[in-house]
């Protein structure tokens, strides 16, 4: 994310002009924008003229500048765009005021947001700006007969490719080199700054030796890590052990994996932890919250009055911040976020036990 400018808007709102540089940045913005916010940008719109109406042509598409009051926000992950819908409140063509429009925001397209930013939203944008300097990391996990490639994103981990080549003995078995060859070829086509090669036993080292021999340019990128399995579980082990952090400072999802594991240990021991909105609110009121954990999807729903909590989540966040606690917003796209969702979408690591 690039912050192009910051200033003051009307009615005490803050104005921020941003340039999303990655799909991750578009995802971050989907959790920053809320109904009632003002968003400005360049777009195209089909303009209906009188002569067009007479010929029933549907009008011609023109380039215009608009400001819309946000009604809906959708992160179209696989289309690599952010869809922001609402009513036009400002426009380079006055005849379009009051009409509905959808801004399709893509990478490298500038947009200006004017709103009453909350502290965690500002923090999210600033973290996205800092993450622009992080290297791109691929995690390749391999064991006998199968291999996987996952790409580390700010919003989680995406599976990029998987390969299955039965090895060993039997009618359908294939030489291990076929599996290693497909894995190496796929890694060679990635534009990445680092590769973590992980898995159980000696298979990963054999895979590394084959890949280095056939793809010399990958040798300096590969770090080998031992895990008990391949696939999703192997990736979680890599993140939990901090292997990604060695090549990408304080990766968001690595922190989430470590934090959720600490939470589960504390819950299992009946120690300093709370989960569920009522228990967390009580802990916040006593100043006992060391770190508040909240799911991004749940936070957005509650702020947009689409959730079912009777307790104001903003009040809980403010209480935690005022008493020196930290706030961590979890991604619903990654396993720790799903674990937090199963606990009600909100939990806390405590300074001391309440009971």
N, C-alpha and C positions, 0 to 999 in steps of 0.2 A: 504494500500500500504506500502511495506517496501522498503526503499532506501538502497540497499546493498552497493553501492559504487558510488563515483562521481570523475571524473577526466577530463583530456583534451584529445581530439582526434586529428586527423590530420586536417590541414587547418583551425585551429582556432575553430573547432567544440568542443562541450562539450560532454563528455561520461558519461552516467548514467546507472547503472545496477539496475534493479527494480524487485521486486517479487510481482505481483498482488495477493492479499489475498482474494478478494471478487469479485463478478460479477460487483459491482460498480467500482472497480479498472480497470477492463477490459474496461468498458464504458468510464472512464476517458481517458485511453490510446488511444481510438479511436478518440479522439479530440486533442490529442497531436501529433500523428504520421501524417506525410505529405509525399507526393511524393518527392523522393530524399533523404530522411533520410536513415541511415544505421541501420539495426536491426539484432542482432545476437542472436542465440539460438540453442538449441538441437532439432532435429526433426527426422523424419523417411522419407525415400524417396525410391521409387522403382528404383532399379539400373538394367539396361539392360546389360547383358553380351553377349559376342559373341555366347556362346553355347545356351543361352536363346533365342537369336534372331533366331537361326537356328531351335529351337524347337517351336518358337512362343509362349513362356510361359508368356510373359509380364514382366519378371524379378522378383527379390526378393526384399523385403523391408528391408533396412538397417538403423541403427541409425547413423546419421552424425551430425556434427556441421556446421552451415552455417551462413554467413552474406549476407543479401539481401539488394539491393537498392529498397526502397519501391515504388511501383506503385499504390497499392490499399489497402484500409483498410476497414474492415467490422466488426461491432460488432454484432455477432450472439447471440442476447439477450436470446432466448429460448434454445439455445444449450450451453449457458454458456461458450462461447469461443470468442476469437478475431482472425480474419483471416487477416493475413498480407501477401500480394502477391507482388512479384517483381523478379528481376534478381539476381542470385547468383553471388556475387562479391568476396566471400571468402568461402572456404569449406575445410573440412578435406579430401575430395577426389577432386583432381585437375580436373578430367575428367568431373566434374559437373559444372565448372565455366561457366558463360554465359547463363546457362539454367534458365528457369522460375521455381519458387517454391512458395508454400504457407505455411507459418508458422501458425499452429493452436495453439495459445497461450491460455492456460487454467489457472485456479487459482493455485497458488503455484509453477508455472513454471517460472524460472528466464529468463529474457531477457535483453540484453544490447542495448541501444539506443545511437547513435552518430549523433548529428545534431546541428544546430545553434538554440538553444532554445530561444523562445520569452518569455518575462517576465511573461505574463499571463499563459503560459504553465508550467513554473517552479512553479508558484503559485498554479496551479491546482494540480500538483503532490504533493507538500508539504501539501496542504489541505487534499488530499486523505490520506497521511501518518498520519496526525493528527486525521483524522476521524476514524482511526483504533481503537481508544480508546473509541469511542462513543458507548453507549448501543444500542442494537437492540430494536426497538419500533414497536408495533402493535397498530393500531387505530381501535377499534370496535365501529360501530355506530348502534343504534337500535331504532326502533319505533314500534308501533303496527303493527304486521303482517310481518315485514321484519327486517333483520339484515345483516350487511356487516363487513368484516374484510379486512383492507388494511395494507400493510407492508410499512414502511418508508424506502426508499432507497436514496442513494446519487443522483441518476438520476431522482427521482420522487417518486411517490407512486404507488404500484402495488396492484390491487384487488386480494386478496388471496381466498376469499370465499364469497358467498351470500346465504341467506336463506329466503324463503318465507313460512310463515305459517299463513293463515288467522285466525284471532282471533275475539272474540266477539260473535255475534249471527249469525245464518244462518246455512244452510245445510252443508256447507264445512268448517265451523269454527273449530278450534282446540284449546285446552288449551294453554295458553301462555307458560306454562312450556315446551312444545315441542320445541318452538322456542328458548327459553333460554337454553334448554338442548343441542340442536345442536350447538348453539353459544359457550357454555362452553366447549363442547367436542372438537371443532375445536381449540379453544384457548389453551386447555390443550396439544394439540399435537404440538404446536409451540415452537421452541427454541428461546424465546425472553426474554429480560431483563425488559421490561415495557409494560403495556397495558393501553391505554387511552380508556375509555368506555364513549361514548358520545351519545347524542340524545335529543329530545324534551320531556318535561313533566316528569312524574314519571316513565316512562317505563324503562329508563336506570338504575334507582336505584333498581327497582324490579328485573331487569336482574342481576345486581351486587349481590343482596342478594341471588338469586338462584344459581349463579355461585360459590360464596364463600361457600355456604352450601354444594355444591356437588364437588367442586374442591378447597379444602383448600389451596393447594400449590400456587394458583393464587392470594390469598387475598392480599399479600404484593406488588404484581405487579400492581394492578389496581388503576388508578386515574380516578375519575368521572368528566366529563366536560359537561356543558350545551350547546347544540346547537339547532338551530331551525329546523333541519332536519337530516335525516340519509343519507347514501350513499356518493357520491362524494361531494355534497354541504356541508354536515356535516364535512367531512374531511377537506375541505378548511377552514371552520370556526375554526376547531381545530388548524390548522397551523397558521392562521391569529392571533389567540388570544395568540399564544406563548406557548400553553400547551406542545407541544413536547419539546420546549427548556428547560422546567423545568426539563426534564429527559435526554435531549440530547443537550449539549451545542451548540448553534448557528447552528442548523440544516440548511443545505443549502436551502432546499425548503421552510422552514419557513421564512427565510430572503427574498427569492424571492417573496413569497406571500405578505409580508408586503411592499416590495419595489414597486411591480407593483400596489398595491392599492394606495400607495402614488402618483405614477405617474398618475394614472387615475383621482385622485382627483384634481391634479394640472392642468391636461389637461382640465377637466371639468370647472375649475375656470378661465381658461385662464392665469394661474400663471406661475411659474418658471419651465417650462418643454419644451422639444423639442423632435420630433420624425421624423424618416426618415433620410436617409444618408446625404442629402444636409443640412437640418436644424441642424443636430448634428455636421457636419463638421464646419459650421459657428460658432456655439457656442464654439466648441473646439478651433478654431482660436482666439476667443476673450478671452479665458481663463475662460469661464463662466460655464464649466461643473463641477459640484460637484461630480456626479456619472454617469458613462457611463453604460448603460444597453444594452447588445448585446446577441443575440441568438446563442447558440453553433453551431447549424447546419448552420446558415448563415455565421458565422465567418469562419468555415471550408471551405464552398463552395467558399467564396471570396478569401481565401488564396490559394486555389487550382485552381483558375481561372475558376471556374465553375459557378460563380454568374454573375449578370448583373449590378453591381454597376460600375460606371465610376470613382468613387473616391476610392483611396487606403485605405482600412480599417486599415492597419498597421500604416499609417500616422496619422489617426485620433486617434488611441490608443496611439501612441507615444506622440502626442500633449497633450492629456488629462493627461497622466502620468507626462510629463514635467512641467505642470502647476498645479500639486498637486491634480488632480482629482482621484477618485477611479474607478476601472473597475469591473463590475459584469457580469459574463457570465452565461446566463440562460439556463436551460435544456429544450429542446423541448418536453421532455416526460411529463412535468407537466403543469397544467393549466396556471400559470403565463407566462410560455414560449410560450404557444399558443396565449395568449393575446398580448405578445410582437411581435410575428410573424405577427399578424393582423395589427400592426403598422409599418410594414416594416422590422422588425427584429433588429431594433436599435432605442434607445431613450436615453434621458438624463434628470436627475434632475439637475437644474441649480442653480447657486449661486445668480443670478439676472436675471430679464427679459431683453431680447434683444430689445424688441419693446414696 
